[in-house]
Amino acid sequence: MPLTEGYTKLKSKAEQIVESVKFSKFLSQKKEMSLPYAYPCDNYMDAILSNGLVRKTLQLFADKYCKEQIKKIKSTGQLVSRSNYPHLYDVLQSCYKSLNVEDIPEVYITNQLKGINALSVGTDNAPIILISCKAVISLPDGELKFMIGHELGHILQKNLMCHTIKGLLDNLNNKSEILGPIVSDLIDVPLNQWYRCAEYTADRAGLICVKSILHIKSLFTRLCNTNIKETNQIARYFELSNIHPMYNNRLNQLEQFISLQ
């Protein structure tokens, strides 16, 4: 099939999906509402991603541009266990208990992430949390708990595929003259909206872990004054940076959440 014809058919199908579900709150909130602390989100990403061709295209890009980076990080990092990082292991166990995490992800300490940083990668069936060496060394327990809880919040939302997509979209036009516009036309706007909702939900998970917004304010202040250098593609996709809502907006949302409890 010629690329132009394939593009037209894919875009037409996606537009039909969007029109059929964009006013449906049930579909838009199905995943988010599975968590009792989820931030409400009127969105239709799930329906768009249910298009098999869209998912296949995005998965191919995720595999091509992320799989090798994840493999490298795992091979050069340290898998956290009770024996090699006993204190961090206990911090992790505390967060798992607070969030009722049953499927425990692998956690790696890596020097591939610079600055104070953490990210969740992999798939929903095999999630991985990566934590920078500087975060482990320099953060007090409260700030570390929030950072870990935030990443667990992403994993519990079952949205790692979308995080990969978001990272790819930020760099896609440099990768392909054809697929960049296709993917951007299909999902860029709803994905950006969904991403902000996902971040607020992950922040709530972090708050549940740390149990005090004071630690979160301290961490955000620290991050605002930290120059996080981008050293590889994975870090650019996932690090705490401008793909997140502004720090003050995140704090405002958390304060509103606390007031409702």
N, C-alpha and C positions, 0 to 999 in steps of 0.2 A: 504494500500500500504506500503510495507517495506520502512524504512527510506532511505536505500541506493538507492533503485529504485526511490523514490521520488526525492532524491538529484540529481541523474543522469538526470532525465527528466527536472527538474527545471533549472539545469545548461545548458543543451542542448538548451532549449528554450531561455534562456537569451543570450547565445552565438549567436543564430540566429538573435535575436533582435539587438544586438550590431553590428554585421556584416552588417545588412541591413540599419542601420541609422548612423553609426559613421562618415560617410563622408558627411552627409547631414547638411549643415549649417542652412537651414530653420528650420528643426526640433529642432536642438540644441539651436537655439536662440529664439524660439517662445515666451517663457515666458519672457526672459530677455528684448526682444525688445519691450515689452509692456510699458516699462518705458523709457521716453526720455533720461534719464541720465544713463541708464544701461551700465555696463561694458560689452563689447562684449565677448562672451564665446563660443568656439567651443566644445560642449559637447553633450552627448546623454542620460543624466539622465532621461529626460521626457519619452523617449521611453522605457527605462528599467522599470520605475515605472508604465508604462501603462500595464505591465504584471499583470493581476489580482492576480495570486498566489503570486508574489513577494510583491505586495502592501498589500495583506492580511497578509502575514507572518510578514512583518515589522510593520503593524498596531497593530497586536497582541502583539508584543514586546513593542511597544510604550505605549499601554494601560496598559500592565502589570507593567512596570517599571517606568512610568511617571505619570499616572493618579492620583495615591494616593498622590504623592509628590506635584503635583499641587493643589490638593484639600486641603492639609495641609497648604500650603503656603497661599492660599486664606483665609482659616479660621482663620489664625493667623495674617494676614496682615491687612492693612488699605486701603480700596478703596479710591482713590483720587477723591475729589470733590471740588467744589468752596468753600464750607463752611469749610472743615477741612484743606485743603492745598491751600489757595487762590493764593499764589505766584506761586507754582508749577503748579497749574491749568492754570494760565495765560501763563506760559512757554509752557505747552502742547498745548494750543490753538494756540500759535504762530507757533509751528512746524506743527500742522495740516494744518494751512493756507498756510505755505510755501510749503508743499508737496501735497496740494489739497487732503487731507485725507477726505473721505466721510463716511466710516464706522469706527466710533471711537472705538478703543479697550478699554477694561477695563485696568486701571493702578493701581497697588498695591504697597504700600511701605511695605517692609518685612525685618525682621531681620534674615530670613533664608539665605539671601545672605550676605556674609561677605565682608569687604573691600569696595572699590569703584566699583560698579558692576551694571549691568542691563542685562536683558535677555527677549526674547520674546518666549512665549510658547503657548500651546493650539492648535487650528486648524485654518485653513484659514478662516473658517466661524465664529469662536469665538476666536479671538486672545487676548492674555493678555500680557501686559508689566509689568515686575517686576523690581523694583528699590530698591537697598539696602538703608538702613537708612543712612549709612555713605555718600553715594553719594548725597542724598538730603541735608544733613547737611553741607557738606564740599565743594561741587563744586560751583563755580561761575556760573552765568547764561549761559555764553558762552559754557563752558565745558558740562554743563548739557544738553543744547540744542543739542550738537553734539551726546551725548550718547543716548538721546531720539530719535533724528532723525535717528541714525544708526539702532535702533530697529524697528522704523517705516519703514525703508527701507527694512528690512527683511520681515515684514508683507506685504508690498505692492508688494513684489516679489512673494507672494503666495508660500512660501517655508518652512513653519513651519514644515511640515512633514519631509522634508529632514534634517532639523536641529535636529529633534528628532532621525532620522536614524543615523546621524553622531555621536551623543552622544552614541547611542546604540552600534555602531560598535566599538567605543573606549573601550567598556567594555564587548562586546558580548562573546568573547571566555571564559570569566569567568562564563558566564550564561548557555552556552549550548555547548556540544561537537559536536553537529550535525549542529545546525543553525548558529553558529559562522562561520565556514568555508564556508557554503552555501552563506550567505549574503556577506561575504568578497570577495569570488570569483566572485560574480555577479556584485557588484557595488562599492567596496571600491575604486578602482582607479579612475573611472569617478566621484564618489562622492567627492573625495578629490579635484579634479580639479574644479568641479562645486562649491564647498564650497569657494574656493579662489575667484572665480568670484563673488559669492554672497556677500562676505565680501567687495569687492571693490565697488560694487553697493551700499551696505548699507552705506559705508563711504561717497559716493557721496551724498546720501540722507541727511546724517548728516551735510555735508558741506553746502548744500542748506539751512538747518535750521539755522545754526550758521553764515553763510556768511563770515567767516574769518578763514583761516587756522591757524592763530596764536593761537586761542583757542584750536584747535585740537592738535597742537604741545605741548601746555601746558598740556593738559590732558594726552597725551601719555607719557610725561616726568613724570608726577605724577604716572601713572600706572606702569611704569618701576621700580619705587622705592617703590611700594606698594606690600606687601606680602599678596596676596589674598588667604585666607585659604579655602580649600574645606571642607564643613561641611555636605553636603548631595549630593545625586545623581544628582538632577536637576542642582545644582550649577556646578558640575563637567562637565555636558554636555554642558553648555551654557556660562560659564563665560569667560571674556576676558582673554584668556590664549593661550597655544601653539597650539590650534586647529585653531587659526587665522594666517593670514600671519604676518610676522615680522613687527614691527612698522615702521621701516625705509622704507620697501617696500610699506606699506600703504600710508605713506606720499609722497613718490615718485609718486605713482599712482595719488594721489590727485593733486599734483603740475602739472602733465601732463594734467589732466582733466581741471584744471584752465587755462592752457595755450591755450587750444582749444576753450575756450569760447569767 
